[in-house]
Amino acid sequence: MADIEPGGGMGNPDEPGPGEKIVTEFRPDALTYWRAHLVMAVVLGIGAGLVLLLLGNPYPVIGPVGAALAIAARAAFFQSEAMAEIWRLTDRRLLGPGGRAVVLARMQAARPFLGAVQVTTTAGDRHLMKYLSDPPAVAYLLMTAAGRRPRNG
């Protein structure tokens, strides 16, 4: 069996190095988390209902109800894990869950994507900061901290 340290895991950001100062933290927003799951439930519910209609099922309403229940169960089950994914911006790096770290000088882009920000490095690595309340503001802040010109729009 694997040894799992209490408190260790994907939710804990890496610690700053000697002399490195934390500028700000980015925490997931619960409202954004639930809104994303509501959108998933609606889209998948419509899809499930349409498939049941096309198959000639006499009770196509079961599709949206089942999809909503499944997505709600998934959201409730994973909420604590998702809300623990904290990102920290220091004066040198962006530190993320699971030991992820991006040196600011190597940050190529930070783009808002729905309720998230996708961070791309010059090496092509991509990191997704999920369930943020204001993704455009976070992307702007990251690009500014990296010394790059933020994209407008």
C-alpha positions as CSV (number, residue, x, y, z in Angstrom):
1,M,0.0,0.0,0.0
2,A,1.1,3.6,-0.7
3,D,2.1,5.9,2.2
4,I,0.0,9.0,2.1
5,E,1.0,11.9,4.2
6,P,-1.8,13.7,6.1
7,G,-2.3,17.1,4.6
8,G,-0.1,16.3,1.6
9,G,-1.7,16.1,-1.7
10,M,-2.9,18.0,-4.7
11,G,-4.4,20.8,-2.8
12,N,-1.3,22.1,-1.1
13,P,0.8,24.6,-3.0
14,D,4.6,24.4,-2.9
15,E,6.2,26.5,-0.2
16,P,8.2,29.7,-1.2
17,G,12.0,29.4,-1.2
18,P,14.3,31.4,0.9
19,G,13.9,35.1,0.4
20,E,10.8,34.5,-1.8
21,K,7.8,36.6,-0.8
22,I,4.1,35.7,-1.4
23,V,2.4,38.5,-3.3
24,T,-1.1,37.0,-3.4
25,E,-3.1,33.7,-3.3
26,F,-5.7,32.5,-5.7
27,R,-8.4,30.4,-4.1
28,P,-11.2,28.7,-5.9
29,D,-14.6,30.3,-5.6
30,A,-17.5,28.0,-4.5
31,L,-20.1,29.9,-6.4
32,T,-18.1,29.5,-9.7
33,Y,-17.6,25.8,-8.9
34,W,-21.4,25.2,-8.4
35,R,-22.2,27.4,-11.5
36,A,-19.9,25.3,-13.7
37,H,-21.6,22.1,-12.5
38,L,-25.0,23.6,-13.1
39,V,-24.1,24.4,-16.7
40,M,-22.7,20.8,-17.1
41,A,-26.0,19.4,-15.7
42,V,-28.1,21.5,-18.0
43,V,-26.0,20.6,-21.1
44,L,-25.7,16.9,-20.3
45,G,-29.4,16.8,-19.3
46,I,-30.5,18.2,-22.6
47,G,-28.2,15.8,-24.4
48,A,-29.5,12.8,-22.4
49,G,-33.1,13.8,-23.0
50,L,-32.5,14.2,-26.8
51,V,-30.9,10.8,-27.0
52,L,-33.8,9.2,-25.1
53,L,-36.2,10.9,-27.5
54,L,-34.3,9.7,-30.5
55,L,-34.3,6.2,-29.2
56,G,-38.1,6.4,-28.7
57,N,-38.1,6.1,-24.9
58,P,-41.5,6.9,-23.5
59,Y,-40.0,8.7,-20.5
60,P,-37.3,11.1,-21.9
61,V,-37.5,13.3,-18.8
62,I,-35.5,10.6,-17.0
63,G,-32.4,11.7,-19.0
64,P,-32.2,15.3,-17.6
65,V,-33.2,14.2,-14.1
66,G,-30.5,11.5,-14.1
67,A,-27.9,13.9,-15.5
68,A,-28.7,16.5,-12.9
69,L,-28.5,13.9,-10.1
70,A,-25.2,12.5,-11.4
71,I,-23.6,15.9,-11.8
72,A,-24.9,17.1,-8.4
73,A,-23.4,13.9,-6.7
74,R,-20.1,14.5,-8.5
75,A,-20.0,18.1,-7.5
76,A,-20.7,17.3,-3.9
77,F,-18.1,14.5,-3.8
78,F,-15.3,16.5,-5.3
79,Q,-16.0,19.9,-3.8
80,S,-13.6,19.7,-0.9
81,E,-10.8,18.6,-3.2
82,A,-11.5,21.4,-5.8
83,M,-11.7,24.1,-3.1
84,A,-8.3,23.0,-1.7
85,E,-6.5,23.8,-4.9
86,I,-4.7,27.0,-3.9
87,W,-2.3,28.9,-6.1
88,R,0.3,31.4,-4.8
89,L,2.0,34.1,-6.7
90,T,5.4,35.0,-5.3
91,D,7.8,37.7,-6.5
92,R,9.6,34.9,-8.5
93,R,7.2,32.0,-9.2
94,L,3.6,30.9,-9.4
95,L,3.2,28.0,-7.0
96,G,0.4,25.5,-7.4
97,P,-1.1,22.3,-6.0
98,G,0.9,19.1,-6.2
99,G,4.3,20.8,-6.3
100,R,3.6,22.7,-9.6
101,A,5.7,25.8,-10.0
102,V,6.1,28.2,-12.9
103,V,9.1,30.6,-12.8
104,L,7.6,34.0,-13.8
105,A,10.4,34.6,-16.4
106,R,9.2,31.4,-18.1
107,M,5.5,32.2,-18.2
108,Q,4.5,32.8,-21.8
109,A,0.8,33.3,-21.5
110,A,-2.1,33.4,-19.0
111,R,-5.5,33.2,-20.7
112,P,-9.0,33.2,-19.1
113,F,-11.0,30.2,-20.1
114,L,-14.6,30.1,-18.7
115,G,-14.1,30.0,-14.9
116,A,-10.4,29.2,-15.1
117,V,-7.0,30.6,-16.2
118,Q,-4.7,28.5,-18.4
119,V,-1.0,29.3,-17.8
120,T,1.4,28.3,-20.5
121,T,5.2,28.3,-20.1
122,T,7.8,28.9,-22.7
123,A,8.5,25.1,-22.7
124,G,4.9,24.5,-23.6
125,D,3.7,23.2,-20.2
126,R,0.2,24.1,-19.4
127,H,-1.4,24.5,-16.0
128,L,-5.1,25.2,-15.3
129,M,-6.2,27.4,-12.3
130,K,-9.8,26.3,-11.9
131,Y,-13.0,27.9,-10.4
132,L,-11.7,31.5,-10.1
133,S,-14.2,34.2,-9.5
134,D,-12.5,36.7,-11.9
135,P,-10.3,34.9,-14.5
136,P,-9.6,37.9,-16.7
137,A,-8.2,39.9,-13.7
138,V,-6.1,36.9,-12.6
139,A,-4.7,36.4,-16.1
140,Y,-3.9,40.2,-16.3
141,L,-2.2,40.1,-12.9
142,L,-0.1,37.0,-13.8
143,M,1.0,38.5,-17.1
144,T,1.9,41.7,-15.4
145,A,3.9,39.9,-12.7
146,A,5.7,38.0,-15.4
147,G,6.7,41.2,-17.1
148,R,4.7,40.4,-20.2
149,R,2.2,42.6,-22.0
150,P,-1.3,41.4,-21.0
151,R,-3.7,40.6,-23.8
152,N,-6.7,42.9,-24.0
153,G,-10.2,41.3,-24.3
